[in-house]
Amino acid sequence: MSKRDYYEVLGVSKGASDEEIKKAFKKLAMKHHPDRNQGDKASEEKFKEAKEAYEILSDGNKRAAYDQYGHAGVDASMGGGAGGSGNFRDFADAFSDIFGDVFGGAGGRGGRSHVYRGADLRYNLEISLEEAARGTETKIRVPVLSECEHCHGTGAKPGTEPTTCPTCGGHGQVRMQQGFFSVQQACPRCHGSGKIIADPCTHCHGEGRIKKHKTLSVRIPSGVDEGDRIRLSGEGEAGINGGPPGDLYVQIHLKSHQVFQRDHDDLHCEMPISFATAALGGEIEIPTLEGHATIRIPAETQSGKVFRLRGKGIKGVRSQHPGDLMAHVVVETPINLTERQKELLREFDTCCSDHEGKHNPRAKGFMDKVKAFFAQ
């Protein structure tokens, strides 16, 4: 694949000054750096492309060769190349300065502040089964440590800046000699930050971050299940010394439902039916997430029988098709009987007892097994 024009990559004209080229590269580097776009291959490629363009255009000799011969003039594999001009240190310093801004460090010269990415946060969100099935959008209010708006995370009073720690020279670490051993530990004066704040910000008291609540809008995709997580990039705690913020993970929890129990993409429900319906059969109406469905109960249906309604479950986030609804038959024993009802049931039981094996085969089979067991 042919390379793009380096000036086009950086978005500058061919007559751009060194400062304009550096500024353009800095902007692209901060936008596409891999640490800010983890897992984003497209951003990683753009970062590499911008870095290559800057390496050429920031070097006077290489830029002149590129302007005259194009990519062939700076590509050693094609027999060209202007050779090193001794500007590697200049490039390294510029690169260090640029990434000092990306990560909040002090650069390669004069020490480097310790930069830390902000902590990730978790927010437990409880939603109904219907919301999980259809998807929804909701707002959440999250307590976080955010960058102080007054000092912009430096911890220093506006108009002032932190200074390099004289004890550790900005490295944040000091080496202590103990007999034959040399031990490196955090600087006791700056506590590992590499910086001293002489005049702290009155709002964050030198911390660079303040506690606050922020309201976020969260889109819940249809089909989410218990324990699924939704990542809100950059919505975690603010980083330290200009480090990138962490992420917020919204963890889904499903409220218990009065009718259905969820098992991945399938739904289960109990379906109570009367003794007469179980014995004689009939049609009954059962609920679904979309409304109601009618199923036919065959005569002589036993308690525990499961009826499957295909496609009446939930279509999961990673599923191609919706699950099924399982209706579990529960034959309900009648209660609060009148004397007449009790009398009729006794007559019915007497009739069945005369032909026990025919009307109650499971009961007879069970009793035969019990007799055989005790006869051993």
Residue frames relative to the residue before (quaternion, step in Angstrom):
aa qw qx qy qz dx dy dz
M 1.0000 0.0000 0.0000 0.0000 0.00 0.00 0.00
S 0.4374 -0.7079 0.4883 0.2628 3.59 -0.81 1.01
K 0.4871 -0.6775 0.4779 0.2743 3.53 -1.11 0.79
R 0.4772 -0.6443 0.5111 0.3097 3.54 -1.17 0.60
D 0.6220 -0.5300 0.4242 0.3902 3.52 -1.26 0.48
Y 0.5095 -0.6845 0.4246 0.3026 3.60 -0.81 1.01
Y 0.6347 0.5175 -0.3431 0.4600 3.59 1.01 -0.70
E 0.6341 0.5217 -0.3175 0.4742 3.56 1.10 -0.76
V 0.6102 0.5631 -0.3449 0.4377 3.58 1.04 -0.81
L 0.7519 0.3820 -0.2062 0.4961 3.58 0.88 -0.97
G 0.4178 -0.7314 0.4524 0.2930 3.58 1.25 -0.24
V 0.5549 0.5749 -0.4074 0.4424 3.60 1.04 0.77
S 0.5365 -0.6061 0.4746 0.3458 3.55 -1.28 0.31
K 0.6464 -0.5342 0.3723 0.3978 3.59 -1.26 0.33
G 0.6990 0.4460 -0.2812 0.4831 3.57 1.17 -0.41
A 0.3295 0.7751 -0.4852 0.2350 3.60 1.27 0.25
S 0.4692 -0.6673 0.5053 0.2815 3.55 -1.11 0.74
D 0.6795 -0.4726 0.3607 0.4300 3.58 -1.30 0.26
E 0.6538 0.5206 -0.3159 0.4491 3.57 0.99 -0.82
E 0.6472 0.5121 -0.3172 0.4671 3.59 1.03 -0.78
I 0.6386 0.5182 -0.3201 0.4703 3.57 1.05 -0.78
K 0.6563 0.5074 -0.3060 0.4671 3.56 0.95 -0.88
K 0.6544 0.5212 -0.3047 0.4553 3.58 0.97 -0.89
A 0.6540 0.5113 -0.3116 0.4622 3.58 1.00 -0.89
F 0.6596 0.5023 -0.3097 0.4656 3.59 0.97 -0.87
K 0.6232 0.5524 -0.3328 0.4424 3.56 1.00 -0.86
K 0.6567 0.5182 -0.3053 0.4550 3.57 0.95 -0.90
L 0.6882 0.4697 -0.2826 0.4754 3.59 0.91 -0.92
A 0.6434 0.5343 -0.3252 0.4414 3.58 0.99 -0.83
M 0.6628 0.4979 -0.3058 0.4682 3.57 0.96 -0.82
K 0.6737 0.5039 -0.2908 0.4557 3.58 1.09 -0.72
H 0.8243 0.2823 -0.1097 0.4783 3.58 0.84 -0.98
H 0.3587 0.7465 -0.5087 0.2352 3.63 1.16 0.13
P 0.5772 -0.6409 0.3869 0.3262 3.63 -0.89 0.96
D 0.6434 0.5315 -0.3389 0.4344 3.61 1.03 -0.68
R 0.6883 0.4352 -0.2798 0.5085 3.58 1.22 -0.38
N 0.7667 0.2589 -0.1392 0.5708 3.58 1.26 -0.31
Q 0.0067 0.8513 -0.5241 0.0235 3.54 0.80 1.04
G 0.8204 0.2117 -0.1861 0.4975 3.53 -0.87 1.07
D 0.5939 0.5545 -0.3664 0.4533 3.61 1.27 -0.11
K 0.2631 -0.8077 0.5101 0.1349 3.58 -0.13 1.30
A 0.6199 0.5569 -0.3499 0.4280 3.59 1.02 -0.75
S 0.6660 0.4891 -0.2982 0.4778 3.59 0.96 -0.88
E 0.6263 0.5435 -0.3372 0.4458 3.57 1.04 -0.78
E 0.6605 0.5001 -0.3066 0.4687 3.59 0.98 -0.84
K 0.6452 0.5147 -0.3197 0.4655 3.60 1.02 -0.79
F 0.6205 0.5374 -0.3349 0.4627 3.56 1.09 -0.73
K 0.6658 0.4950 -0.3022 0.4695 3.59 0.91 -0.92
E 0.6456 0.5278 -0.3175 0.4514 3.58 1.00 -0.85
A 0.6658 0.4930 -0.2977 0.4744 3.58 0.97 -0.89
K 0.6326 0.5370 -0.3278 0.4516 3.60 1.00 -0.80
E 0.6570 0.5073 -0.3048 0.4670 3.58 0.96 -0.90
A 0.6514 0.5160 -0.3130 0.4599 3.58 0.96 -0.87
Y 0.6737 0.5014 -0.3002 0.4523 3.58 0.93 -0.87
E 0.6114 0.5614 -0.3507 0.4337 3.58 1.04 -0.78
I 0.6965 0.4574 -0.2738 0.4802 3.59 1.01 -0.77
L 0.7545 0.4282 -0.2296 0.4411 3.57 0.71 -1.10
S 0.6377 0.5148 -0.3448 0.4577 3.63 1.17 -0.31
D 0.6515 0.4631 -0.3002 0.5206 3.59 1.31 -0.20
G 0.4780 -0.7189 0.4256 0.2714 3.61 -0.57 1.16
N 0.6976 0.4740 -0.2809 0.4580 3.61 0.82 -0.97
K 0.6768 0.4853 -0.2951 0.4684 3.56 0.94 -0.92
R 0.6319 0.5302 -0.3376 0.4535 3.56 1.02 -0.74
A 0.6438 0.5202 -0.3221 0.4595 3.58 0.98 -0.84
A 0.6566 0.4994 -0.3076 0.4741 3.59 0.99 -0.85
Y 0.6501 0.5122 -0.3185 0.4621 3.57 1.02 -0.80
D 0.6455 0.5273 -0.3242 0.4474 3.58 0.97 -0.86
Q 0.7176 0.4511 -0.2556 0.4651 3.60 1.04 -0.75
Y 0.8323 0.2180 -0.0743 0.5042 3.59 0.86 -0.96
G 0.4717 -0.6677 0.4537 0.3546 3.59 1.23 -0.13
H 0.8144 -0.2341 0.1706 0.5028 3.58 -1.17 -0.55
A 0.6036 0.5730 -0.3664 0.4160 3.60 1.08 -0.63
G 0.6476 0.5498 -0.3192 0.4200 3.58 1.11 -0.60
V 0.7734 0.3099 -0.1752 0.5245 3.61 1.18 -0.39
D 0.5952 0.5523 -0.3632 0.4570 3.58 1.31 0.03
A 0.3566 -0.7687 0.4929 0.1975 3.58 -0.37 1.26
S 0.6291 0.5591 -0.3417 0.4182 3.60 1.06 -0.66
M 0.6953 0.4336 -0.2632 0.5093 3.58 1.25 -0.37
G 0.6256 -0.5734 0.3311 0.4127 3.58 1.23 0.31
G 0.6137 0.5460 -0.3547 0.4466 3.57 1.23 -0.01
G 0.3406 0.7500 -0.5373 0.1810 3.53 -1.12 -0.69
A 0.3384 -0.7727 0.5082 0.1734 3.51 -0.83 1.01
G 0.4989 -0.6515 0.4402 0.3646 3.56 1.24 -0.16
G 0.5958 -0.5716 0.4166 0.3805 3.54 -1.21 0.40
S 0.2586 -0.7882 0.5423 0.1335 3.52 -0.99 0.80
G 0.5785 -0.5996 0.3826 0.3992 3.54 1.26 0.21
N 0.5521 0.6351 -0.3847 0.3793 3.59 1.25 0.19
F 0.3131 0.7719 -0.5102 0.2141 3.60 1.18 0.28
R 0.6416 0.5209 -0.3295 0.4567 3.58 0.97 -0.82
D 0.6329 0.5229 -0.3410 0.4580 3.59 1.00 -0.78
F 0.6595 0.4973 -0.3131 0.4688 3.57 0.98 -0.85
A 0.6483 0.5233 -0.3216 0.4499 3.57 0.96 -0.87
D 0.6528 0.5084 -0.3169 0.4636 3.56 0.99 -0.84
A 0.6548 0.4998 -0.3151 0.4712 3.55 0.98 -0.86
F 0.6460 0.5219 -0.3143 0.4600 3.56 0.99 -0.88
S 0.6514 0.5084 -0.3097 0.4704 3.57 0.99 -0.84
D 0.6458 0.5194 -0.3185 0.4600 3.56 1.00 -0.83
I 0.6533 0.5196 -0.3131 0.4530 3.54 0.97 -0.89
F 0.7486 0.3922 -0.2360 0.4797 3.57 0.81 -0.93
G 0.4741 0.5938 -0.4606 0.4588 3.52 1.29 0.04
D 0.6624 0.4759 -0.3059 0.4911 3.60 1.06 -0.72
V 0.6343 0.5379 -0.3443 0.4356 3.58 0.99 -0.79
F 0.8142 0.2604 -0.1142 0.5062 3.56 0.87 -0.97
G 0.5525 -0.6470 0.3894 0.3528 3.57 1.21 0.08
G 0.4651 0.6901 -0.4439 0.3323 3.60 1.24 0.19
A 0.5701 -0.6156 0.4356 0.3260 3.51 -1.31 0.18
G 0.5996 -0.5684 0.3721 0.4230 3.59 1.26 0.05
G 0.6624 -0.5265 0.3597 0.3932 3.53 -1.33 0.17
R 0.7114 0.4211 -0.2684 0.4945 3.58 1.07 -0.61
G 0.8230 0.2157 -0.1606 0.5004 3.55 -0.89 0.93
G 0.7036 -0.4776 0.2808 0.4450 3.57 1.14 0.50
R 0.2721 -0.7619 0.5748 0.1227 3.54 -1.31 0.22
S 0.3809 -0.7148 0.5346 0.2412 3.58 -0.80 0.97
H 0.4709 -0.6484 0.5124 0.3087 3.54 -1.14 0.56
V 0.1620 -0.8050 0.5700 0.0296 3.53 -0.63 1.22
Y 0.0485 -0.8083 0.5867 -0.0062 3.55 -0.88 0.96
R 0.4508 -0.6609 0.5338 0.2739 3.52 -1.05 0.84
G 0.5392 -0.6353 0.4468 0.3255 3.56 -1.05 0.75
A 0.5803 -0.6052 0.4213 0.3458 3.56 -1.17 0.60
D 0.4534 -0.6362 0.5473 0.3002 3.55 -1.21 0.60
L 0.2127 -0.7739 0.5860 0.1119 3.56 -1.13 0.65
R 0.2051 -0.7537 0.6075 0.1440 3.55 -1.26 0.46
Y 0.0900 -0.7741 0.6258 0.0313 3.54 -1.00 0.90
N 0.2747 -0.7664 0.5623 0.1450 3.59 -0.73 1.09
L 0.0578 -0.8106 0.5823 -0.0230 3.56 -0.60 1.20
E 0.1867 -0.7871 0.5829 0.0769 3.55 -0.73 1.11
I 0.0141 0.7996 -0.5983 0.0494 3.57 -0.78 1.06
S 0.5589 -0.6035 0.4499 0.3479 3.56 -1.27 0.38
L 0.6581 -0.5027 0.3846 0.4079 3.55 -1.30 0.32
E 0.6387 0.5289 -0.3269 0.4533 3.58 1.01 -0.78
E 0.6521 0.5066 -0.3127 0.4694 3.60 0.99 -0.82
A 0.6431 0.5167 -0.3217 0.4646 3.58 1.04 -0.77
A 0.6779 0.5023 -0.2970 0.4471 3.58 0.98 -0.82
R 0.7869 0.3457 -0.1697 0.4821 3.58 0.86 -0.94
G 0.4440 -0.6585 0.4820 0.3701 3.59 1.17 -0.51
T 0.0306 0.7969 -0.6012 0.0495 3.55 -1.15 0.57
E 0.2683 -0.7180 0.6041 0.2181 3.55 -1.31 0.00
T 0.0212 0.8117 -0.5797 0.0676 3.55 -0.80 0.99
K 0.3767 -0.6993 0.5571 0.2424 3.54 -1.30 0.28
I 0.1136 -0.7813 0.6121 0.0445 3.54 -1.06 0.83
R 0.2602 -0.7443 0.5961 0.1514 3.56 -1.17 0.63
V 0.0672 -0.8450 0.5283 -0.0473 3.53 -0.42 1.29
P 0.3216 -0.7190 0.5749 0.2217 3.64 -0.92 0.85
V 0.0700 0.8076 -0.5786 0.0899 3.60 -0.75 1.04
L 0.4135 -0.6139 0.5927 0.3176 3.50 -1.42 0.15
S 0.0565 -0.8238 0.5638 -0.0170 3.58 -0.40 1.25
E 0.6241 -0.5301 0.4162 0.3954 3.53 -1.27 0.43
C 0.4898 -0.6626 0.4830 0.2963 3.56 -0.92 0.95
E 0.4024 -0.7472 0.4812 0.2195 3.57 -0.72 1.09
H 0.6536 0.5389 -0.3192 0.4248 3.58 1.14 -0.49
C 0.7882 0.2536 -0.1482 0.5408 3.60 0.93 -0.83
H 0.3749 -0.7583 0.4534 0.2809 3.58 1.35 -0.02
G 0.7485 -0.4496 0.2092 0.4403 3.53 0.98 0.91
T 0.5368 0.6404 -0.4165 0.3581 3.62 1.20 -0.09
G 0.3970 -0.7172 0.4776 0.3162 3.58 1.11 -0.63
A 0.6348 0.5261 -0.3243 0.4638 3.58 1.28 -0.23
K 0.6031 -0.5599 0.4276 0.3742 3.54 -1.18 0.63
P 0.5804 -0.5971 0.4148 0.3668 3.61 -0.96 0.85
G 0.7399 0.3423 -0.2868 0.5031 3.54 -0.87 1.00
T 0.7256 0.3162 -0.2192 0.5706 3.57 1.30 -0.23
E 0.2392 -0.7603 0.5851 0.1496 3.55 -1.28 0.23
P 0.5518 -0.5741 0.4672 0.3842 3.58 -1.17 0.48
T 0.2811 -0.7532 0.5711 0.1658 3.57 -1.13 0.62
T 0.6062 -0.5655 0.4144 0.3756 3.54 -1.21 0.54
C 0.4882 -0.6683 0.4781 0.2941 3.56 -0.90 0.95
P 0.3766 -0.7493 0.4942 0.2293 3.64 -0.67 1.02
T 0.6057 0.5858 -0.3589 0.4014 3.58 1.12 -0.50
C 0.8077 0.2246 -0.1024 0.5355 3.58 0.86 -0.96
G 0.4498 -0.7114 0.4375 0.3166 3.58 1.28 -0.03
G 0.6908 -0.4886 0.2712 0.4588 3.57 1.21 0.52
H 0.5407 0.6448 -0.3981 0.3653 3.60 1.25 -0.08
G 0.4103 -0.7299 0.4602 0.2951 3.59 1.16 -0.46
Q 0.7351 0.3290 -0.1973 0.5589 3.57 1.29 -0.20
V 0.1064 -0.7621 0.6336 0.0807 3.56 -1.17 0.62
R 0.3481 -0.7332 0.5513 0.1932 3.55 -1.15 0.66
M 0.1410 -0.7944 0.5896 0.0362 3.55 -0.77 1.10
Q 0.2758 -0.7579 0.5711 0.1529 3.57 -0.91 0.96
Q 0.0202 0.7849 -0.6174 0.0490 3.54 -0.76 1.10
G 0.8038 -0.1647 0.0635 0.5682 3.53 -0.01 1.30
F 0.8112 -0.1697 0.1666 0.5342 3.54 -0.72 -1.13
F 0.6816 0.5070 -0.2731 0.4515 3.57 1.25 -0.31
S 0.2056 -0.7448 0.6236 0.1191 3.52 -1.17 0.72
V 0.0876 -0.8196 0.5662 -0.0029 3.56 -0.62 1.17
Q 0.2253 -0.7629 0.5931 0.1242 3.55 -0.94 0.96
Q 0.0706 0.8036 -0.5848 0.0852 3.56 -0.82 0.97
A 0.6765 -0.4866 0.3572 0.4218 3.53 -1.32 0.28
C 0.5528 -0.6210 0.4462 0.3312 3.53 -1.05 0.84
P 0.4172 -0.7379 0.4670 0.2516 3.62 -0.68 1.01
R 0.6591 0.5255 -0.3192 0.4331 3.59 1.16 -0.46
C 0.7953 0.2527 -0.1357 0.5341 3.59 0.85 -0.94
H 0.3816 -0.7604 0.4466 0.2770 3.60 1.37 0.00
G 0.7531 -0.4329 0.2069 0.4502 3.55 1.01 0.86
S 0.5584 0.6320 -0.3913 0.3683 3.60 1.22 -0.13
G 0.3924 -0.7317 0.4717 0.2970 3.58 1.13 -0.55
K 0.7294 0.3716 -0.2088 0.5351 3.56 1.31 -0.09
I 0.2260 -0.7357 0.6222 0.1431 3.54 -1.24 0.57
I 0.1867 -0.7730 0.5986 0.0965 3.57 -0.87 0.99
A 0.2404 -0.8068 0.5278 0.1127 3.55 -0.27 1.29
D 0.7913 0.1540 -0.0610 0.5886 3.59 1.02 -0.81
P 0.1961 -0.8370 0.4983 0.1124 3.62 0.14 1.28
C 0.5788 -0.5567 0.4753 0.3593 3.52 -1.29 0.53
T 0.4375 -0.7292 0.4650 0.2463 3.59 -0.82 0.98
H 0.6468 0.5337 -0.3276 0.4354 3.59 1.18 -0.36
C 0.7916 0.2418 -0.1363 0.5443 3.59 0.94 -0.84
H 0.3851 -0.7578 0.4473 0.2780 3.58 1.35 0.02
G 0.7393 -0.4443 0.2206 0.4554 3.55 1.00 0.86
E 0.5297 0.6548 -0.4058 0.3551 3.59 1.25 -0.07
G 0.3836 -0.7307 0.4824 0.2937 3.60 1.11 -0.60
R 0.7579 0.2451 -0.1550 0.5844 3.57 1.29 -0.22
I 0.1338 -0.7817 0.6047 0.0735 3.56 -1.15 0.62
K 0.4876 -0.6477 0.5019 0.3014 3.54 -1.21 0.59
K 0.1651 0.7745 -0.5961 0.1323 3.55 -0.89 0.94
H 0.3841 -0.6785 0.5654 0.2692 3.54 -1.31 0.21
K 0.0379 -0.7868 0.6145 0.0435 3.55 -1.03 0.75
T 0.3484 -0.7328 0.5546 0.1847 3.52 -1.11 0.80
L 0.0692 -0.8107 0.5812 -0.0161 3.55 -0.76 1.10
S 0.3540 -0.7016 0.5770 0.2224 3.53 -1.17 0.62
V 0.0917 -0.8063 0.5842 0.0084 3.58 -0.77 1.06
R 0.2147 -0.7628 0.5973 0.1236 3.55 -0.82 1.01
I 0.2014 -0.7799 0.5869 0.0819 3.55 -0.67 1.17
P 0.3150 -0.7662 0.5203 0.2072 3.64 -0.49 1.08
S 0.5758 -0.5853 0.4345 0.3702 3.57 -1.14 0.56
G 0.7807 0.3600 -0.2683 0.4346 3.55 -1.09 0.78
V 0.4120 0.7097 -0.4928 0.2894 3.63 1.20 0.04
D 0.2280 -0.7826 0.5707 0.0994 3.54 -1.14 0.69
E 0.7225 -0.4137 0.3302 0.4447 3.54 -1.33 0.16
G 0.8180 0.2479 -0.1985 0.4796 3.56 -0.88 1.01
D 0.4838 0.6485 -0.4544 0.3727 3.62 1.22 -0.14
R 0.2165 -0.7802 0.5764 0.1106 3.57 -1.15 0.68
I 0.1864 -0.7490 0.6277 0.1017 3.52 -1.11 0.81
R 0.2435 -0.8017 0.5341 0.1132 3.57 -0.65 1.13
L 0.1224 -0.7521 0.6449 0.0587 3.53 -0.93 1.02
S 0.2951 -0.8099 0.4846 0.1487 3.55 -0.10 1.35
G 0.8474 0.1817 -0.1496 0.4760 3.54 -0.99 0.95
E 0.5987 0.5821 -0.3602 0.4158 3.61 1.24 0.14
G 0.4751 0.6496 -0.4554 0.3806 3.57 1.23 0.38
E 0.7635 -0.3213 0.2465 0.5031 3.58 -1.15 -0.54
A 0.5678 -0.5924 0.4537 0.3477 3.55 -1.19 0.63
G 0.5124 -0.6442 0.4712 0.3168 3.56 -1.14 0.63
I 0.4696 -0.6507 0.5207 0.2915 3.54 -1.34 0.19
N 0.8324 0.0878 -0.1257 0.5326 3.56 -0.98 0.94
G 0.7365 -0.4356 0.2288 0.4641 3.57 0.98 0.86
G 0.3910 0.7267 -0.4808 0.2963 3.58 1.23 0.20
P 0.6206 -0.5604 0.3844 0.3912 3.59 -1.17 0.43
P 0.5265 -0.6367 0.4504 0.3385 3.62 -1.09 0.58
G 0.5214 -0.6125 0.4878 0.3392 3.53 -1.26 0.36
D 0.5174 -0.6225 0.4870 0.3280 3.55 -1.32 -0.11
L 0.3299 -0.7038 0.5898 0.2192 3.54 -1.31 0.38
Y 0.1414 -0.7836 0.6021 0.0587 3.55 -0.82 1.05
V 0.1950 -0.7688 0.6029 0.0869 3.55 -0.67 1.16
Q 0.1496 -0.8122 0.5616 0.0497 3.57 -0.46 1.23
I 0.3505 -0.7759 0.5008 0.1559 3.53 -0.76 1.15
H 0.0083 -0.7545 0.6563 -0.0011 3.53 -1.08 0.89
L 0.3077 -0.7695 0.5361 0.1602 3.57 -0.90 0.94
K 0.4273 -0.6716 0.5438 0.2658 3.55 -0.98 0.88
S 0.5349 -0.6009 0.4733 0.3588 3.58 -1.13 0.58
H 0.2945 -0.7697 0.5495 0.1374 3.56 -1.00 0.89
Q 0.5082 -0.6860 0.4345 0.2870 3.55 -0.99 0.82
V 0.7561 0.3416 -0.1996 0.5214 3.62 1.17 -0.36
F 0.8252 0.2566 -0.0933 0.4944 3.57 0.70 -1.08
Q 0.1632 -0.7069 0.6727 0.1453 3.50 -1.39 0.45
R 0.2980 -0.7835 0.5234 0.1527 3.57 -0.85 0.99
D 0.0340 -0.7569 0.6526 0.0058 3.54 -1.10 0.83
H 0.7692 -0.2270 0.0848 0.5913 3.56 0.14 1.37
D 0.8151 -0.1914 0.1396 0.5287 3.63 -0.54 -1.10
D 0.6242 0.5435 -0.3373 0.4486 3.60 1.25 -0.23
L 0.2359 -0.7341 0.6182 0.1527 3.52 -1.29 0.51
H 0.1441 -0.7735 0.6119 0.0807 3.57 -1.14 0.69
C 0.0734 0.7771 -0.6245 0.0257 3.54 -1.15 0.65
E 0.4319 -0.6641 0.5430 0.2784 3.54 -1.24 0.52
M 0.1495 -0.7939 0.5870 0.0524 3.54 -1.01 0.86
P 0.1709 -0.8043 0.5607 0.0974 3.64 -0.05 1.22
I 0.0056 0.7786 -0.6275 0.0032 3.57 -0.98 0.86
S 0.5598 -0.6159 0.4348 0.3438 3.55 -1.16 0.54
F 0.6579 -0.5030 0.3916 0.4011 3.53 -1.32 0.38
A 0.6587 0.5200 -0.3115 0.4458 3.58 0.97 -0.85
T 0.6561 0.5036 -0.3155 0.4652 3.61 0.98 -0.85
A 0.6401 0.5249 -0.3250 0.4573 3.55 1.01 -0.81
A 0.7064 0.4653 -0.2636 0.4637 3.58 0.96 -0.86
L 0.7972 0.3316 -0.1480 0.4824 3.59 0.83 -1.01
G 0.4478 -0.6775 0.4633 0.3548 3.59 1.21 -0.47
G 0.2260 0.7648 -0.5847 0.1488 3.55 -1.31 0.20
E 0.5067 -0.6232 0.4954 0.3308 3.54 -1.32 -0.06
I 0.0343 -0.7849 0.6184 0.0178 3.56 -1.06 0.79
E 0.3724 -0.7077 0.5602 0.2161 3.55 -1.25 0.47
I 0.0633 -0.7948 0.6032 0.0193 3.57 -0.87 0.97
P 0.5071 -0.6644 0.4530 0.3101 3.60 -1.11 0.60
T 0.0811 -0.7346 0.6678 0.0885 3.56 -1.33 0.46
L 0.6598 -0.4956 0.3626 0.4331 3.59 -1.24 0.14
E 0.6995 0.4490 -0.2703 0.4859 3.61 1.18 -0.47
G 0.7730 -0.2400 0.1859 0.5571 3.61 1.20 -0.25
H 0.6605 -0.4546 0.3689 0.4701 3.57 -0.60 -1.18
A 0.1236 -0.7569 0.6356 0.0883 3.53 -1.31 0.43
T 0.3031 -0.7456 0.5679 0.1723 3.59 -1.12 0.66
I 0.0182 -0.7854 0.6187 0.0020 3.56 -0.91 0.91
R 0.3958 -0.7102 0.5362 0.2268 3.53 -1.20 0.61
I 0.2578 -0.7585 0.5851 0.1262 3.55 -0.86 1.04
P 0.3484 -0.7411 0.5285 0.2238 3.61 -0.60 1.07
A 0.5941 -0.5434 0.4434 0.3938 3.58 -1.21 0.45
E 0.8307 0.2179 -0.1970 0.4729 3.54 -1.25 0.67
T 0.2711 0.7613 -0.5331 0.2504 3.60 1.08 0.74
Q 0.2947 -0.7718 0.5439 0.1471 3.56 -0.89 0.98
S 0.5950 -0.5472 0.4491 0.3806 3.56 -1.25 0.49
G 0.7276 0.3814 -0.3038 0.4825 3.57 -0.92 0.92
K 0.4777 0.6570 -0.4448 0.3772 3.59 1.24 -0.19
V 0.2034 -0.7878 0.5740 0.0927 3.60 -0.95 0.92
F 0.1552 -0.7624 0.6239 0.0728 3.54 -0.92 1.01
R 0.2256 -0.7915 0.5598 0.0961 3.56 -0.81 1.06
L 0.1177 -0.7616 0.6349 0.0556 3.57 -0.85 1.04
R 0.2917 -0.8091 0.4880 0.1490 3.55 -0.18 1.30
G 0.8329 0.2220 -0.1780 0.4747 3.55 -1.06 0.87
K 0.5945 0.5801 -0.3646 0.4209 3.59 1.26 0.12
G 0.5111 0.6235 -0.4320 0.4043 3.58 1.26 0.36
I 0.6501 -0.4836 0.4019 0.4266 3.58 -1.04 -0.85
K 0.3421 -0.7022 0.5834 0.2226 3.57 -1.07 0.77
G 0.3276 -0.7891 0.4927 0.1649 3.56 -0.33 1.28
V 0.6930 -0.4823 0.3406 0.4137 3.54 -1.29 0.37
R 0.7900 0.2795 -0.1376 0.5281 3.59 0.95 -0.84
S 0.5351 0.6358 -0.3942 0.3925 3.60 1.23 0.36
Q 0.4484 -0.6827 0.5148 0.2605 3.52 -1.22 0.61
H 0.7988 0.1400 -0.0446 0.5833 3.57 1.10 -0.72
P 0.5539 -0.6092 0.4389 0.3599 3.61 -1.13 0.53
G 0.5310 -0.6232 0.4741 0.3240 3.54 -1.24 0.48
D 0.5652 -0.6046 0.4559 0.3274 3.55 -1.35 -0.24
L 0.3713 -0.6770 0.5802 0.2592 3.53 -1.34 0.26
M 0.1661 -0.7879 0.5899 0.0601 3.55 -0.75 1.12
A 0.1240 -0.7875 0.6024 0.0405 3.57 -0.62 1.20
H 0.1771 -0.8025 0.5665 0.0608 3.58 -0.56 1.21
V 0.3531 -0.7589 0.5140 0.1878 3.56 -0.62 1.19
V 0.0143 -0.7563 0.6541 -0.0049 3.55 -1.01 0.93
V 0.2528 -0.7656 0.5736 0.1449 3.57 -0.51 1.20
E 0.2667 -0.8080 0.5122 0.1169 3.54 -0.54 1.20
T 0.3642 -0.7103 0.5637 0.2125 3.54 -0.93 0.98
P 0.4317 -0.7166 0.4748 0.2734 3.61 -0.72 1.01
I 0.1628 -0.7794 0.6001 0.0774 3.59 -1.11 0.74
N 0.7979 0.2970 -0.2275 0.4726 3.57 -1.36 0.18
L 0.1785 0.8252 -0.5133 0.1536 3.57 0.96 0.93
T 0.4247 -0.6598 0.5525 0.2813 3.54 -1.19 0.61
E 0.6756 -0.4815 0.3538 0.4319 3.61 -1.25 0.23
R 0.6378 0.5264 -0.3267 0.4577 3.57 1.02 -0.78
Q 0.6537 0.5096 -0.3127 0.4640 3.59 0.95 -0.84
K 0.6402 0.5173 -0.3216 0.4681 3.57 1.04 -0.81
E 0.6386 0.5364 -0.3176 0.4512 3.55 1.01 -0.85
L 0.6617 0.5053 -0.3019 0.4644 3.58 0.96 -0.87
L 0.6543 0.5102 -0.3150 0.4608 3.56 1.01 -0.78
R 0.6236 0.5272 -0.3429 0.4645 3.61 1.06 -0.72
E 0.6431 0.5123 -0.3194 0.4712 3.57 1.01 -0.84
F 0.6490 0.5193 -0.3090 0.4622 3.56 1.00 -0.87
D 0.6570 0.5111 -0.3097 0.4596 3.59 0.96 -0.85
T 0.6312 0.5295 -0.3292 0.4614 3.57 1.06 -0.79
C 0.6431 0.5222 -0.3184 0.4607 3.56 1.00 -0.82
C 0.6778 0.4925 -0.2920 0.4614 3.56 0.96 -0.86
S 0.6249 0.5706 -0.3398 0.4106 3.59 1.05 -0.76
D 0.6065 0.5697 -0.3586 0.4231 3.59 1.14 -0.61
H 0.7753 0.1637 -0.1033 0.6011 3.59 1.14 -0.50
E 0.0371 -0.8742 0.4841 0.0128 3.58 0.85 1.07
G 0.6841 0.4985 -0.2976 0.4415 3.57 0.89 -0.88
K 0.6667 0.5131 -0.2997 0.4500 3.56 1.12 -0.59
H 0.7763 0.3693 -0.1776 0.4790 3.57 0.92 -0.96
N 0.7903 0.1802 -0.0867 0.5792 3.58 1.15 -0.66
P 0.0284 -0.8578 0.5127 0.0225 3.62 0.61 1.08
R 0.6448 0.5227 -0.3400 0.4420 3.61 0.97 -0.71
A 0.6504 0.5098 -0.3150 0.4668 3.59 0.98 -0.83
K 0.6663 0.4910 -0.3082 0.4689 3.59 0.94 -0.88
G 0.6523 0.5162 -0.3230 0.4513 3.58 0.94 -0.84
F 0.6391 0.5241 -0.3244 0.4600 3.57 1.02 -0.78
M 0.6770 0.4881 -0.3005 0.4617 3.59 0.89 -0.91
D 0.6133 0.5368 -0.3542 0.4585 3.61 1.04 -0.67
K 0.6479 0.5099 -0.3147 0.4703 3.61 1.03 -0.76
V 0.6343 0.5265 -0.3267 0.4623 3.59 1.05 -0.78
K 0.6562 0.5073 -0.3122 0.4632 3.61 0.95 -0.89
A 0.6570 0.5075 -0.3159 0.4594 3.57 1.00 -0.84
F 0.6297 0.5497 -0.3300 0.4387 3.57 1.06 -0.74
F 0.7279 0.4208 -0.2465 0.4820 3.58 0.86 -0.94
A 0.6129 0.5572 -0.3560 0.4325 3.58 1.21 -0.30
Q 0.5246 0.6565 -0.4083 0.3565 3.62 1.22 -0.26
